[in-house]
């Protein structure tokens, strides 16, 4: 059954989700923050800035108006960067019908508050109905090309998770339903920090053994934090945890891994961020990870050393030495 769906945010992932829904037969409107880009996308049927080379369906509506993207929608997918999410959502909210299903597909934490995106939504609108979150190992380029992909849609309300599962699933995009949105969101955010660290290890030429160890211990850090905050440990062994972690730590399409790779080879962080602002999610997430680790008394040495490289002028090699020289301990801790 065809529905009207709005997608807020036209980065690579937002554009891909809009394309997927439009090709499934829904009436889809995609909100683009940059008005000039919206005009170009509507004319050229391509997002040359964030998803070049991928043709967009003729039926996909492109708009720079929040009023238009929300009008008459049965569901809204929110895919804006974490650091601007609050302001965009606040501006969008007056146009959202109370019956509209809200889905966060942003992988990040709000830098100042350290809130997950769904927590930000409830902070802005305390009486908001239950929302769903979408995450998993999902390179936009592969999904937009129709390559087989799996993701998880999670909500505290089973009906909402099943609703999003049905809405987004296609023969090549398999969506699983989940009931631990906090764990799904934390996995999707913290894995960005670990992916930058994995890129640094590769950039330093430290070998496959080191990357495998870092991924494994990074998963332990994510799980420790998640459980301390009330998420379930098994969530981090799933698509939004281990699945996304492996993808972003090893895949060449991972922007966070590429950032770490360049840092490991001696590039300056300021230059890299200027060249590619979209990699800020992982850098910002390191701040939130360190703050949350302190708040919940959780040991997260990989995230802490990554933060030191980003913000305390520690060299990548010094960070590796610091990790390896810590006191020996049990693997279970």
Buried (B, 14 or more C-beta within 10 A) or exposed (E): EEBBBBBBBBBBBBBBBBBBBBBBEBBBBBBBBEEEBBEBBBEEBBBEBBBEEBEBBEEBBBBBBBEBBBBEBBBBBBBBBBBEBBEBBEEBBEBBEEEBBBBBBBBBBBBEEBBBBBBBBBBBBEEBEBBBBBBBBBBBBBBBEEEEBBBBBBBBBEEBBBBBBEBBBBEBBBBBBBBBBBBBBBBBBBBBBBBBBBBBBBBBEBEEEBBBBBBEBBBBBBBBBBBBBEBBEEBBBBBBBBBBBBBBBBBEEBBBBBBBBBBBBEBEBEEBBEEEEBBBBBBBBBBBBBBBBEEBEBBBBBBBBBBBBBEEEBBBEEBBEBBEEEEEEEEEE
